[in-house]
Amino acid sequence: MNKKAKLALAWIGFAGIFITSEAIAQEQVYLPLNSARLRALSLGGAANGLQDDLGALQTNPAAYSLYRENKDFRVTFFLSPLAPMIIAKRPMRFFEKSVSGFREHFTEFLALFKGVNITLRGFDFAVSLFEPAFIDSMFFNETDKLHLDSVYKSHFNTFAVRFRLAQEVSIGASLHVNYSSDESGVRKSGIGASYGVLLKPANSLNVGVSLFIAPEETPEYRMQLEGLGNESLNIGAAWFARKHLRFLFGLQNIAVSQDSLRETVHAGVEKLFFSQVALRGGIRYQPEENAISYSAGVGLLNLNRFWNPGNKFVHENFFLNYAVLRKELTGKTFYIHGFHVQLRF
């Protein structure tokens, strides 16, 4: 094992040991099951330069990519197989109110589809559904490991397009339709957006730049967990030191709005084993408050090896992703866990 791999494992091991050694005596909470942003969370948020599938639509839509080569036409589905079963078992906790039989069953069916993508030569058109928006205190009191509680009350759907200008340059844009309900049950919606550019100055290096604009109705929906401010400019780089080893760096909240959060520094590492297991670790530092957050995660069972390997996907297709984030909120230390089960084909 070379020095780079040893450094990566040491970093991941430190993050995992630090988190688990303190977690026993602290607040343990669990995010809704089907968040596509767990990979980025486990990497300390340093994902602006990292190519990904649905998770990139929220981070940098230019980094959203599926195939190594342009395809004349291809439809790709992202399924969340556990979501319909969880909603059917506890519909009141998903909707937070009584609903009609048709509406409940239709939502259960729709929840199976986490997203869909249409590839048309150099274009990718994508839709992502029921992505949790972590703005409700309910999410930080949840002790059930597998749940979708309050997701209907607070979530967003994303519509995105990404265009590969050349092998080394991609651009992308996402429209986020955010839904939320206030304490009286009044439902409201708002529209946010993300814009991005991804450059590949070398085969082993990606550089990403993105701009995030939150809906006016819920400007805080990316702040609570990810620390992403409204109208913020974000920069990131991904260095592929070896085929299965990635180092990630980022600078987030380079403010273009007086209402945005202050700048934060991000770093992460991802190491693959046998192409079937990914270990991840990350750190986020906020200089103004001298605050540090740690994260770790794992990806299991890369379905690219079993599911039509001739498609030549750009990145791995893990069936299970897990992330844990150590974060200080309201004077308490929380250990925030997230699971995501996905089929992509």
Residue pairs with C-beta under 8 A, 6 or more apart in sequence:
1 9
2 242
4 241
4 242
4 245
5 242
5 245
5 271
7 269
8 241
8 245
8 247
8 269
8 270
8 271
9 271
9 279
11 269
11 281
12 269
12 271
12 279
12 280
12 281
12 296
13 281
14 281
15 281
15 282
15 283
15 294
15 295
15 296
16 281
16 296
18 294
18 326
19 294
19 295
19 296
19 324
19 326
19 335
22 326
22 333
22 335
23 324
23 326
23 335
26 332
26 333
26 334
26 335
27 140
27 332
27 333
27 334
27 335
28 143
28 334
28 335
28 337
29 139
29 140
29 141
29 142
29 143
29 334
29 335
29 336
29 337
30 142
30 143
30 144
30 145
30 146
30 147
30 336
30 337
30 338
30 339
31 132
31 134
31 139
31 142
31 225
31 336
31 337
31 338
31 339
32 132
32 139
32 147
32 148
32 149
32 150
32 151
33 80
33 82
33 83
33 86
33 146
33 147
33 148
33 339
33 340
33 341
34 80
34 82
34 83
34 111
34 114
34 130
34 131
34 132
34 148
34 151
34 340
34 341
34 342
35 131
35 132
35 338
35 340
36 53
36 54
36 55
36 57
36 58
36 114
36 115
36 128
36 131
36 340
36 342
37 55
37 58
37 59
37 131
37 226
38 55
38 297
38 321
38 322
38 323
38 338
38 339
38 340
39 47
39 50
39 52
39 55
39 280
39 297
39 299
39 321
39 323
40 46
40 47
40 50
40 52
40 55
40 58
40 59
40 226
41 225
41 226
41 282
41 295
41 297
41 323
41 325
41 338
42 268
42 280
42 281
42 282
42 295
42 296
42 297
42 298
42 321
42 322
42 323
42 324
42 325
43 50
43 248
43 266
43 268
43 269
43 270
43 280
43 281
43 282
43 295
43 297
44 248
44 266
44 267
44 268
44 281
44 282
44 283
44 284
44 293
44 294
44 295
45 226
45 227
45 228
45 250
45 252
45 264
45 266
45 268
45 282
45 284
45 295
46 236
46 248
46 249
46 250
46 266
46 267
46 268
46 282
47 55
47 56
47 59
47 60
47 63
47 236
47 248
47 250
47 268
48 59
48 60
48 63
48 196
48 208
48 209
48 210
48 234
48 235
48 236
48 237
48 250
48 252
49 60
49 63
49 198
49 206
49 207
49 208
49 236
49 237
49 238
49 248
49 249
49 250
50 56
50 59
50 63
50 206
50 208
50 236
50 238
50 246
50 248
51 63
51 64
51 65
51 198
51 206
51 238
51 314
51 315
52 59
52 63
52 64
52 65
52 315
53 64
53 65
53 66
53 78
53 115
53 117
53 315
53 317
53 344
54 64
54 78
54 114
54 115
54 126
54 128
54 131
56 63
56 64
56 65
57 64
57 126
57 128
57 158
57 160
57 174
57 194
58 131
58 158
58 174
58 176
58 194
58 222
59 194
59 210
60 172
60 194
60 196
60 198
60 208
60 209
60 210
60 234
60 236
61 160
61 161
61 162
61 172
61 173
61 174
61 194
61 195
61 196
61 210
62 162
62 170
62 171
62 172
62 196
62 197
62 198
62 208
62 210
63 170
63 172
63 196
63 198
63 206
63 208
64 124
64 126
64 160
64 162
64 172
65 124
65 162
65 164
65 170
65 314
65 315
66 76
66 117
66 119
66 124
66 313
66 314
67 74
67 119
67 311
67 312
67 313
67 314
68 312
68 313
68 314
69 312
70 119
70 121
70 122
70 164
71 119
71 120
71 121
72 120
72 121
73 118
73 119
73 120
74 118
74 119
75 116
75 117
75 118
75 119
76 116
76 117
76 118
76 119
76 344
76 345
77 113
77 115
77 116
77 117
77 343
77 344
77 345
78 113
78 114
78 115
78 116
78 117
78 128
78 342
78 343
78 344
79 112
79 113
79 114
79 342
79 343
79 344
79 345
80 111
80 112
80 113
80 114
80 130
80 340
80 341
80 342
81 112
81 341
81 343
82 146
82 341
83 108
83 111
83 112
83 114
83 130
83 148
84 108
84 109
84 111
84 112
86 94
86 146
86 147
86 148
87 94
87 104
87 107
87 108
87 111
87 148
88 104
88 108
90 147
90 149
91 99
91 104
92 98
93 147
93 148
93 149
93 150
94 107
94 148
94 149
94 150
94 151
94 152
95 104
95 107
95 152
95 153
96 150
96 152
96 153
96 181
97 185
99 107
107 152
110 129
110 130
111 129
111 130
111 148
113 129
114 128
114 129
114 130
114 342
115 126
115 127
115 128
115 129
116 126
116 127
117 124
117 125
117 126
117 127
118 124
118 125
118 126
122 163
122 164
122 165
123 161
123 162
123 163
123 164
124 160
124 161
124 162
124 163
125 160
125 161
126 158
126 159
126 160
126 161
126 162
127 157
127 158
127 159
127 160
128 157
128 158
128 160
129 157
130 151
130 155
130 157
131 155
131 156
131 157
131 158
132 139
132 151
132 154
132 155
133 154
133 155
133 156
133 178
133 180
133 218
133 221
133 222
134 154
134 221
134 224
134 225
134 226
135 154
135 180
135 218
135 220
135 221
135 224
136 150
136 153
136 154
138 149
138 150
139 150
140 329
140 334
140 336
142 149
145 337
145 339
146 339
152 179
153 179
153 180
153 181
154 179
154 180
154 181
154 221
155 178
155 179
156 176
156 177
156 178
156 179
156 192
156 221
157 176
157 177
157 179
158 174
158 175
158 176
158 177
159 174
159 175
159 177
160 172
160 173
160 174
160 175
161 172
161 173
162 170
162 171
162 172
163 170
163 171
163 172
164 170
165 171
167 200
168 199
168 200
168 201
169 197
169 198
169 199
169 200
170 197
170 198
171 196
171 197
171 198
172 194
172 195
172 196
172 197
172 198
173 193
173 194
173 195
173 196
174 193
174 194
174 195
175 191
175 192
175 193
176 191
176 192
176 193
176 194
176 215
177 189
177 190
177 191
178 189
178 190
178 191
178 192
178 215
178 217
178 218
178 221
179 187
179 188
179 189
180 187
180 188
180 189
180 190
180 217
180 218
180 221
181 187
181 188
182 188
188 217
189 215
189 217
190 215
190 216
190 217
190 218
191 215
192 212
192 213
192 214
192 215
192 221
193 212
193 213
194 210
194 211
194 212
194 213
195 210
195 211
196 208
196 209
196 210
196 211
197 208
197 209
197 210
198 206
198 207
198 208
199 206
199 207
199 208
200 206
200 207
201 207
203 240
204 239
204 240
204 241
205 237
205 238
205 239
205 240
206 237
206 238
206 240
207 235
207 236
207 237
208 235
208 236
208 237
208 238
209 233
209 234
209 235
209 236
210 233
210 234
211 231
211 232
211 233
211 234
211 256
212 222
212 228
212 229
212 230
212 231
212 232
212 234
213 230
213 231
214 220
214 221
214 222
214 229
214 230
214 231
215 221
219 230
219 259
222 228
222 229
223 229
223 261
224 329
225 325
225 327
225 336
227 252
227 253
227 261
227 264
227 284
227 286
227 293
228 234
228 252
228 253
228 261
229 253
229 255
229 257
229 259
229 260
229 261
230 257
230 259
230 260
231 255
231 256
231 257
231 259
231 260
232 252
232 253
232 254
232 255
232 256
232 257
232 260
232 261
233 253
233 254
233 255
233 256
234 250
234 251
234 252
234 253
234 254
235 250
235 251
235 252
235 254
236 248
236 249
236 250
236 251
236 266
237 248
237 249
237 250
238 246
238 247
238 248
239 246
239 247
239 248
239 249
240 246
241 247
244 271
244 272
244 273
244 275
245 269
245 270
245 271
245 272
246 269
246 270
246 271
247 267
247 268
247 269
248 266
248 267
248 268
248 269
248 270
248 282
249 266
249 267
250 265
250 266
250 267
251 263
251 264
251 265
251 266
252 263
252 264
252 265
252 266
253 260
253 261
253 262
253 263
253 264
254 263
255 261
255 262
255 263
262 286
262 287
262 288
262 289
263 286
263 287
263 288
264 284
264 285
264 286
264 287
265 284
265 285
265 286
265 287
266 282
266 283
266 284
266 285
267 282
267 283
268 280
268 281
268 282
268 283
268 295
269 280
269 281
269 282
270 278
270 279
270 280
271 278
271 279
271 280
272 278
272 316
273 279
275 302
275 304
275 305
275 316
276 300
276 301
276 302
276 305
277 298
277 299
277 300
278 298
278 299
278 300
278 302
278 316
278 318
279 297
279 298
280 295
280 296
280 297
280 298
280 299
280 323
281 294
281 295
281 296
281 297
282 294
282 295
282 296
283 292
283 293
283 294
283 295
284 292
284 293
284 295
285 291
285 292
286 292
291 328
293 325
293 326
293 327
293 328
294 325
294 326
295 323
295 324
295 325
295 326
296 323
296 324
297 321
297 322
297 323
297 324
298 321
298 322
299 316
299 318
299 320
299 321
299 322
300 318
300 319
300 320
300 321
300 322
301 318
301 319
301 320
302 316
302 317
302 318
302 319
303 317
303 318
303 319
303 343
303 344
303 345
304 311
304 313
304 316
304 317
307 317
307 344
307 345
308 345
317 344
318 342
319 341
319 342
319 343
320 339
320 340
320 341
321 339
321 340
321 342
322 337
322 338
322 339
322 340
323 337
323 338
324 335
324 336
324 337
324 338
325 335
325 336
325 338
326 333
326 334
326 335
326 336
327 333
327 334
327 336
328 334
